[in-house]
Structure formats: C-alpha cells, structure tokens
C-alpha cells in the first residue's frame, strides 16, 4: 500500500513538474527570444514578468471556444487532447533520478518512440478535421515531416542501444557511468537533436505551422483552450526531447556534488535553452529542403553511425 | 553547415549586447526638436496672437482636420474667431506649419495625447494657444509686413521704407 502511495506521489511530481515547466516555457521562451533579439520580452506582470503566464492562461481560458461549422466536430475536439496525452506519456519512463521514475519499462525507449510517433495523429487530424485549405496543407506537411524524421530518430538511437545493451532508460543512464554517450555517439546525438526539433515541429522546422505561408497551419481554425492545448503540447514536446537528450546522451541524472534530480534539471534546462536559441537564430527551410535534408543527409548519417558503432563493438568482441 | 553554426553563435553573442528597448513610461525617448507632434498656436514676442486667419493651414490640410472662422478686431486686424483641430483625424504631416505665413501654427515634440473619450481629441483655440513664440522667438509678422493704422498706410511711419511692390519685376 505504501508502495502504491509512493508511486502515485512520483506520478504527481512528474506530471506536475512537466506541466509546470511547460507553462514556464511560455515565459522563458519569450524572455530568451527577447534577450537574443536585443529587447526585453514580457517584464511587466509580476517579478520579471513571470505572471505573464497566468495572464496568458486567463486570456486563453476566457476566449470564445469556437468550432467552425464546416469542421468534423468530434475529431476537431479530440485532436488537441491527443498531442498532450501522447507527449505526457513518455515522461513516465524517463529516469529523473535513480528513485524518481514512474516506471522503468524494459522497452522504455521504444515506448518513447511509439508515443512520439502517435503525436503525428494529432496534428494530421487537426489539419484534416478543420476542413480548411491552410490547415490541410499544414497537416499534410506535418504527416510527411514527422513520419520521415521519426525514421532517423529511431535509427539514431540504435547506437545508444548497442552501447548500453538495453532499451530500458534506467539501464541506458547507468551504462553512461564512465563516458557520456555524447562522445562515442556524437553523430547519433546530432541526428537525434535535429530529428527532435522536426518531431516537435519547432522552428526552424515548423513547416506544419509556417505562419508566413499557411496562416497558422494545422491549428489555423482553433481558438481558446484547444489552441492552448497545441501550445502546451509543443512546450511539453520541447521539454520531453530535452529530457531525452539528457537521458540518452548526457548521462541523465549523473553528475558530481549536486543531487541527481538537480543535475537532470540543469541539463534539461540547458537543452531547452538551446531549442529556443535555434528558434531565435535560424530561418525556416523550404519544404523540399527539409525533406532532402532528412532523406539525403540524416538517413545516411544515422545508418553510417549504426554500421560504425556495430563494427567497433564487434571488433572489441 | 558552417554558416548555420556561425549564425547560432552570433545570435548567442547577442545576449551580451545592450538592449535597444526604451522602457517607455519610466524611460523616455529623446524627441528631435523638429518632431512633428501636438499642434499649437504661438504668439508673437509682444504677446499677441500670430494667427491672421488666412485659412492656408485649413486649405493645406490633407485630412481636413483644421477648421476656423476669421474675424477682425476694431483695428482691422484679422484673427480667428474660433480655431479647431480634430486630432483624431490629424496625421501630423506638418503641411499646416509649412503653409502658415506667420509661423503661428507649429508642431511640437509631444505625442502623449491619449484620451479615453474621442470628443476630447477635438482641441479648441484655448487648448491650442500657448503663451510663447514657439520655435521663432524673435519673429513678429507685423514688424516685417507692416500694418496700416488709421491715418497712416504701410511704410508711411517714421524709419519705415515703402513696401515692396510684389507685382513688379524691379528689385
């Protein structure tokens, strides 16, 4: 019984923490973008403008929750919930600290890949059910982009699995005791980061949204909290990918002096900031450039990575 | 590839730069002396109104936001009976200032004119008229143009030269 309560507590901490960080990112992203663009960003509401999040929440909740009459209503309503659910699920398998993990699945990595693959449904269905040209174009792009980058994301992690000999994220972290996988799996890391940006359809790979060409892409027709859900999903995705980079390539919770959970948070925070820096600095590629980068650069790179890693491991015996 | 990394690095370095934002209510931008802001009506150095109600500003105004009515005082000196500028229409182009032959109407470096009620943006003559000469402290139109009073026409008083014949070609 006490084990049950402990598990529930961990679930609460992980769920609350993930949502808290995701909402904090609304503020953090705007402040950091401001910093990198020589301006301030929101700094009026509360200390350093942190209550801007609350103000935004109040605004989003009091907006008219409108479903267009031409939309496929059921799918239209379900789509934003799907993205949040599928992105929250993998947080269950991430080891934030040796004891702070909801469940250490022996197929944890596959679970993460499966769940992030399911996220494609959300944006595609949102684009489809809106029955609007821009949304449909955004949804189509999302489907093609996320499916193709899913491939390299999976392939880039094969090296990690080869080195650690396990799909369990806890075991992967423990296997990085001597050397973090970011050094032996450098190309895996590069491919995973790029695929992660494409997977969360963040800038510079935000082609499904592409506000300069498609209004707002797949969520053009959304308003109120349904629109907010897509944004929470996006920020959760950023947090998730950052946490996964930390877990898979940067030794997870390992680090000297500080408690493990703090190390995990510091590393994750660093990658979140890197994601925002990418957004601040890079322009959006054309759609064919995105696809060419994926299939002509990322795929060969990740395959080479597998071959070389496997070869070295075989030679070592 | 290299250019992408260079771009990211350059943007990263921007965090050590000074921010260009002027935090408005606390800090204020320094406005140029020729800033075209709130319109005023100035007075000449003797304290009299400069405006001679010639309607040139109203004619020049591209959005027709100036309306006035000319009248004369007992000496035959023209002045506006009322002078009204609708600032909800005004586009601060400064054409009225250019058109004014007496430097009476001038634009000032002030933009803080926000009102909750649209009607309050219609400024009457008493709102527009200031006590000083504005940008041209020494200028007095009638000192240069001359003024006919009863018994003496322009240029007939002491130390005065006859007015230039503006229709003649000779200097």
Interface residues (C-beta under 8 A of the other chain):
Chain A: X34 X35 X36 X37 X38 X39 X40 X277 X278 X280 X281 X282
Chain B: X4 X7 X8 X10 X11 X12 X14 X15 X17 X18 X19 X20 X21 X23
